[in-house]
Amino acid sequence: MAYARKEVPNMDHLLAGGRKKFVRYEEGAAMFSLGLHTFEQLAKEAKAVYKIGRIVLVNTEIVEDYLENFREY
């Protein structure tokens, strides 16, 4: 059974004055152009996950720094 794709909302209004520091998995996956599961794994590997009650937030600054380690020169 196939799943319908969700349309990614326009996030320019969030990034105009600077990036959001904390996002949820779905929003972070859209920001980094990754799949949801891939972004979850990446955030956990980077140790950028904060659990507050039943909400999970990801620190985008830590994820960006973690990704910079894999950059090829």
Helices and strands as residue ranges (DSSP letters): H 12-15, E 22-23, H 25-31, H 36-45, E 49-52, E 55-59, H 60-68
